[in-house]
Amino acid sequence: MDGIGGKDEHFATSAGRRSYLVQYFKEALRLGGCGGLVHAANSCQCPAFACADRSVVTPIIYDQGYIPFLLEYCKKEAIGLLIPLFDIDVPVLAAHREAFASAGTVVVTADPEAVGICNDKWRTHRALAEAGIRVPAAWLDGELALGAIEDGRMSWPLMVKPRWGMGSISVYQADCREEMEVFAGKCRRGIQESYLKYEAMADQERCVLFQQKIKGLEYGLDVINDLEGRYCTTIVKKKTAMRSGETDAAETVEDRELSALGERLGTLIRHRGNLDVDVLEEDGRYYVLEMNARFGGGYPFSHAAGVNLPLALVLWAMGRELPPGLLTARTGVKAQKDICMLVW
């Protein structure tokens, strides 16, 4: 059976430690009756290479040779799906979706405008607020945040975080003005000393976000769209443990309000594949914290509950219908990540 343009090879970029996703896609190709391979790319040797059928070291993401390298690789290896797995990779690949489409390769993410909204926490805040979706209060100007506290519209603590970022890098909780000022300085330094500096180049003067602290339960949503950007379903997980900003343990739950929220977000963003959404609950109200137009660290919990998005993507790429229940999660499934050793 033919995939996109007769292509059954699929390619994950910035694969890093996401060996589980490589395994999921290898299994998806087997279940889909394909003879294709799963390729993994990274800018250096990484654990995911141990699981991939083929692997390749690429130029770094912001190198001028990165996109030409990937385009040539996709043409040479007849890649059908290109799956970015890292925040800073997503906007770079989204900006070249048409070039990859001309080569017969579908980039599994949103369009550049929607990716810009997801990656930029300030734009996320504004876009969702304008759509009538509840979000924590936020400011780019620390003095405005302090003013909101002084006039009683807000109270301590505040979160101080990079406007662009992931994995809790340079994220701090400030309980007073002095802490806020110190943490803002540390946050700016952390941005300049990490990969976050690349996206922050878009607005270096306003690269720190001051955000209302929401105290309550945290949920993760996997909002699934097809390859045309049409909404399919939402998987809801209650997070029960976190590690370095990533979900370490979770339980799948049924929540109609959060499912409806997922549908609104999927229709708004019109991404391809997965939209990873973090939601906080306080006093019975849900607040969207952030979104990522890619497979997130919480997807394995959906997979453990019976959802198989990699297989769905493979079948969609082949022009085939999904079997019933492929994107349906069993509720009440509790899971926790473990540590394993990979040798390559």
N, C-alpha and C positions, 0 to 999 in steps of 0.2 A: 504494500500500500504506500502511496506517495505521500510525503509530507509537504511542506511549503515548497513549491517548485521542485518536488521530488526529493526533498531533503529531510533526512531523518537524524542528522547530527545536531546536537545541542551543546551550548557553550556557556559556562558560568564564568563571569569575570570577577576579579578581586575575591577569589574563592576563599582565601585565608584558612580559617579553622572550620569552615562550614562543610566538613566532609559528609555530614549527615544529608545535606541537600544533594550532593553528588550521588550518594547512595540512593536517595529517593528517585532521582531522575534515571539512574541505571535500571532500577526496578520498574519504573514507569515505561521505559522502552521495551522491557521484556514483556510486561503485561499488555502493552499495546501491540505486540506482535511485530515490532520493528527490529531491523537488523543494525540500527544505528549505534553511535557511540556518544559518550558524554565527555566533553573536553572541559578542562579547568585552566583558568589563567590567573596569574598573579604577578606582581612586579618583583617577586623574589620567591624562592622555594617555600612551600607551605604545606601543612598537613593534608589539605584536600587533594594534593597531587597524588597521595598514596592510594586514593580511592578512584580517581578518574581513569577512564580508558586511555586518554591522552592528556598531556599537560604542556603548557608553554609559559615561559617567563616573558612578560611584556615590558615595554617602556613604562615608566611611572605615569599615572593618570594624567598629569598636567604637562607631560612632555609633548612637544609638537608632533612627535612621531607616533603617539599612542593610537589615535584614530586610524591613520593610514595602515599601521601594523594590523589592527583588528580587522579592518576592511579586507585587506589582502588575505588574512588568515581565514576569514569567513568565506571568501570566494574560493580559496584553494581547498578548504575542507568541506565545502557545501553545507554550511551551518544554517539550520532552519530557525532556531530560537536562540537569541542572545540574552542572557539573564544577568543583569547587574546585581551585585549583592552588597555593595558598600555605598554609603551615603554620597561621598564625593564622586563616585563613579556614575551615579544615576543621572545628574544633570548633564554631564559630558556626553554620555551616550544618547540621552534624550534629544540633545541638540542636533544629533546626526542621525535621527531615526530615518529620515528620507533617504540618506545615502546608503544606509544598511538595507532599506527596503528595495532600493534599486539593485542591490546585490542578492536579493531574494531572502534576506534575513530579517526577522521581526525582533525588534528590541522590546523586551517585556517590561515596560514601565509606562508612565503617563507621558503626555506631550510636554514640551519644555515649559510652558506657562504653568501647568498644574504641578510639575516637579518643583518649579520655583516657589510655589505656595507651600508645598510640603517641606522642603528643605530649610526654608527661612521661617523661623518660629514667629517672627513679627508679622510676616505676611500670612502665616497660618492663622494667627490671632485675628487679624483684620478681616480676612476672607470669611472665616467662620462666623465672626460676630455680625458681619453684613448679611450673612445667610440666615441669621436668627438662631445659630447654634451656640449654646452656652460654652464659654471659655473663661479661664482665669483672667483677671485684670492684668494688664501688662503695660510696660513703658520702656522706651529706649533712653529716656532722659531720667537720670537718677533723682534730679531735683523735683520732677513731676511726681515720681513715686513717693518721695518724702512729703510732698505737699498733700498727697492723698491720705497719708497717715496722720499728718498734723491736723487736717480738718475733719478727721473721723470717718472718711470714706473707706479706709483700709486700716489694717492693723498688722503689727509684726507677728510672725516673721515674714520676710520676703525671700524669694529664690533669686539668686544671681547666677546667670548662666550665659554661655555663648549663644548668640543669635542663630548661628549655624553650628550644628554639632550632633554628637551621638555618644552613647555609652557613658554618660555622666562625666565626661571630661570637663574639668574646670567648672563644675556645678557646686554652688555653695548655698547654705542657708544663713541668712543674716537676721539677727535678733535685735539689732539697734543700728543707728546711723553709722557709728564708727566701724562696725563690722561690715556694713554694706560698702563703705568706701574702700576698706582694705580688700574685701573680696572682689570688688569691681576691678581693682588694680591687678590682683592675682589672676582674674579671669582673662584680662587683656594679655597678660604675659603668657598665660597658658595657650591662648589662641595663636600667638606669634611663634610659640615653640612647638607647635604640632601641625598636622595636616589641615587643621581648621583655618589656618592663615590664608589658604587659597580662596575659599568661598568668602571669607571676611574681606577680601580685597574689594568686593563690590561696595562696601560702605564701612571703611575702617574706623571712622569717627563714631559710628553707632553700631558696634559689633557686640555689645553686651546688652542682655535683656534683663529687666527687673520684673519679676512676676509674682502675683499673689500665690501664697502657699495654700494649697487645698489639702485639708486633713481628712483622710478617710480611706476607704477601700480603693484598690487600683484594679482596673480591668484592662484586658488586651482584646482588641478586635482584629480578626482577619477578614477584611472586606474583599470579597472575590468578584472580579469582573472577568468577562471573556476577552478574547484577543481583539474584539471590536470595541471594547470599552463599555460593554453593556453589563449592568449589575446582575449578579447571580444570587449571592447569599452572603450572610455574615456569621462568623463563628465567634462566640463570646466565651472568654476565659476569665475567671477570677484569679488574680495573681496572689500567691500565698508566700512567695519568697523571691527576693531579688539579689543579684550579685553584679556589682559594677554597672548598674543601670540596665541590666538585661534580666529577663524573666528566668528564674532558676527553678521555680515550682509553680504549678497552676492547676486549676480544675475547670473543665468545661461546664458551663451553666446555660440555662435557658432564661433569657430576659427579653421580653418583647420590646421594651423601650430602647434597649441597646441595639437590638436587631433593626429596629426602625431607623435609629441613628445611623447605623452602618449603611442602610439603603440610601439615605440622604447623602452621605459622604461619597459613596460609590457613584451615584448619579452626578454629583457635583464635580468630582475629580476626573471621572471617566478614564481611569487608569487601565492598564492591562495586567491581568494576574492578581497579585496581592497588594492590598493597601494595609499596612501595619499601623494600627491606631492605639494610642494610649489614652485611657479615660479614667478620671478620678470621680468618686462619689462622696459627696459631703451633704449631710442632712437631707438625704433622699434626692439630691440633684446631681446630675451627671455633667462633668466638665471635660471637654476634649483638650488634652494637654499637647499632643503632637501627633504627626502623621509621617509615615515613610512609604513612598511608592515602590516597594520592593518586598521580598521575603524578609520578615523580621525575625528576631531571636525567639519570638514566641510561637512561630509557626509549628515547630515540632510537637507542641501540645495539641494542636488541631490534628496533626497527622496521627498522633497516638490515639486520638478519639475516632479515627476512621475516615477522616477527610484525606483525599489524595489529589491535591492541586497539581503536583507535577504530572500525574497521569492525565488530568483534565487538559493541561496545556499541550501535552503531546497529542492527545486526541483532537483537540481544536485545531492544532497545526496540520493535522492530517485530514481535516474536514469531516471528522466523524462525530456522531452524537455521543453524549456521555451516558453511561449506564446509570440507572436509577440509584440514588443514594451515594454517588461518588463524592459529592461535596456536602454530605450530611454528617454532622458530628454526633456521637453518642454523648449525652449529658452525664455529668457526675463522674467523668473520667479524671482521676488525679494522677499527675505525673511529675517527676523531678529529673533534672538533668544530672548526668553522672560524668565522671572523668575517665577517659580511656586513653591508652597509649597507641600512637600510630608510628610505624617505622617505615621509612622510605629511603 
